[in-house]
């Protein structure tokens, strides 16, 4: 049964992350060089403090660089701080429901406030595919 499949079985553990003091243009460079559209933001202790997305970068460019005629800014100025998270023990059906209800692409996985991974919609689809293939054999 799919409810027995946990997030830790399919989440990504090797993540691109930012710190709040990462320069905005460094985040833009990372997004332009890697096939990701968002990344968790952690403090020095590894606690999740936000998420930075391509949209947040665009907001930063428009707000700071274009409208105010300044250059720069940091991830901490433009990141999203209200972040939906799940624990590693969450079943993938519950995560799939979150993706549908909230329209997210990825959700950080945390234990005791510390980032341990990230689960994406593609991870859930891979879990379902694996389950179906296993059931057919």
C-alpha positions as CSV (number, residue, x, y, z in Angstrom):
1,X,0.0,0.0,0.0
2,X,1.3,3.4,-0.9
3,X,0.7,4.8,2.6
4,X,3.6,2.7,3.8
5,X,6.0,4.5,1.5
6,X,7.7,7.3,3.4
7,X,9.2,10.5,2.2
8,X,12.7,9.4,3.3
9,X,12.5,6.6,0.7
10,X,12.3,9.0,-2.2
11,X,13.5,12.5,-1.1
12,X,16.6,14.1,-2.5
13,X,19.4,14.5,0.1
14,X,22.0,16.3,-2.1
15,X,20.5,19.8,-2.3
16,X,21.6,23.2,-3.5
17,X,21.0,25.4,-0.5
18,X,21.5,29.1,0.3
19,X,22.2,31.2,3.4
20,X,20.3,34.4,4.1
21,X,23.4,36.4,3.4
22,X,24.0,34.8,-0.1
23,X,24.0,37.6,-2.6
24,X,21.0,37.8,-4.8
25,X,23.1,37.6,-8.0
26,X,24.9,34.5,-6.7
27,X,21.4,32.8,-6.3
28,X,20.5,33.9,-9.8
29,X,23.8,32.4,-11.2
30,X,23.0,29.1,-9.4
31,X,19.5,29.0,-10.9
32,X,20.8,29.8,-14.4
33,X,23.4,27.0,-14.2
34,X,21.4,24.2,-12.5
35,X,18.1,22.6,-13.4
36,X,16.4,23.8,-10.2
37,X,13.8,26.5,-9.7
38,X,14.0,26.9,-6.0
39,X,16.3,26.0,-3.0
40,X,16.0,25.8,0.8
41,X,17.7,28.6,2.8
42,X,19.4,27.4,6.0
43,X,21.2,29.0,8.9
44,X,24.7,28.0,10.1
45,X,23.2,25.3,12.2
46,X,21.3,23.7,9.3
47,X,17.9,25.0,10.4
48,X,15.5,25.8,7.6
49,X,14.7,29.5,7.6
50,X,13.1,29.9,4.2
51,X,13.0,29.0,0.5
52,X,14.4,31.0,-2.4
53,X,12.8,30.6,-5.8
54,X,13.3,32.0,-9.3
55,X,10.2,34.1,-8.6
56,X,11.8,35.5,-5.5
57,X,14.9,36.4,-7.6
58,X,12.7,38.2,-10.1
59,X,11.0,40.1,-7.2
60,X,14.4,41.1,-5.9
61,X,15.5,42.3,-9.3
62,X,12.4,44.4,-9.8
63,X,12.2,45.7,-6.3
64,X,15.8,46.5,-5.6
65,X,17.7,46.7,-8.9
66,X,15.1,48.1,-11.3
67,X,12.7,50.3,-9.2
68,X,15.3,51.6,-6.7
69,X,18.2,51.8,-9.2
70,X,20.4,49.8,-6.8
71,X,22.3,46.7,-7.5
72,X,22.4,43.7,-5.3
73,X,20.6,42.5,-2.2
74,X,20.6,39.2,-0.4
75,X,18.6,36.0,-0.4
76,X,17.4,36.9,3.1
77,X,15.7,40.0,1.8
78,X,13.6,38.2,-0.8
79,X,13.2,34.6,0.3
80,X,9.9,33.2,1.3
81,X,9.8,32.6,5.1
82,X,6.5,30.9,5.4
83,X,7.4,27.4,4.2
84,X,5.4,24.2,4.1
85,X,7.5,21.3,5.4
86,X,7.1,17.6,6.0
87,X,8.9,15.1,8.2
88,X,10.8,12.1,6.9
89,X,8.1,9.8,8.2
90,X,5.3,11.4,6.2
91,X,3.7,9.0,3.7
92,X,3.9,10.0,0.1
93,X,0.1,10.1,-0.3
94,X,-0.1,12.9,2.3
95,X,2.7,14.7,0.4
96,X,0.8,14.3,-2.9
97,X,-2.2,15.8,-1.3
98,X,-0.1,18.8,-0.2
99,X,1.2,19.3,-3.7
100,X,-2.3,19.3,-5.1
101,X,-3.8,21.5,-2.5
102,X,-1.0,24.1,-2.3
103,X,0.4,24.0,-5.8
104,X,4.0,23.5,-4.6
105,X,6.7,21.9,-6.8
106,X,8.9,20.8,-3.9
107,X,8.6,20.6,-0.1
108,X,11.6,20.7,2.3
109,X,11.9,17.7,4.7
110,X,12.9,18.6,8.2
111,X,13.5,16.9,11.5
112,X,13.7,19.0,14.7
113,X,13.9,22.1,12.5
114,X,16.9,20.9,10.6
115,X,16.8,20.4,6.8
116,X,17.4,16.7,5.9
117,X,16.2,16.7,2.3
118,X,13.5,17.8,-0.1
119,X,10.7,16.0,-1.9
120,X,9.4,17.0,-5.3
121,X,6.4,16.1,-7.3
122,X,8.7,14.1,-9.6
123,X,9.8,12.0,-6.5
124,X,6.2,11.2,-5.7
125,X,5.6,10.1,-9.3
126,X,8.7,7.9,-9.2
127,X,7.4,6.3,-6.0
128,X,4.1,5.5,-7.5
129,X,5.7,4.1,-10.7
130,X,8.0,1.9,-8.6
131,X,5.0,0.7,-6.5
132,X,3.0,-0.1,-9.6
133,X,5.8,-2.0,-11.3
134,X,6.5,-4.0,-8.1
135,X,2.8,-4.9,-7.8
136,X,2.7,-6.2,-11.4
137,X,5.6,-8.6,-10.9
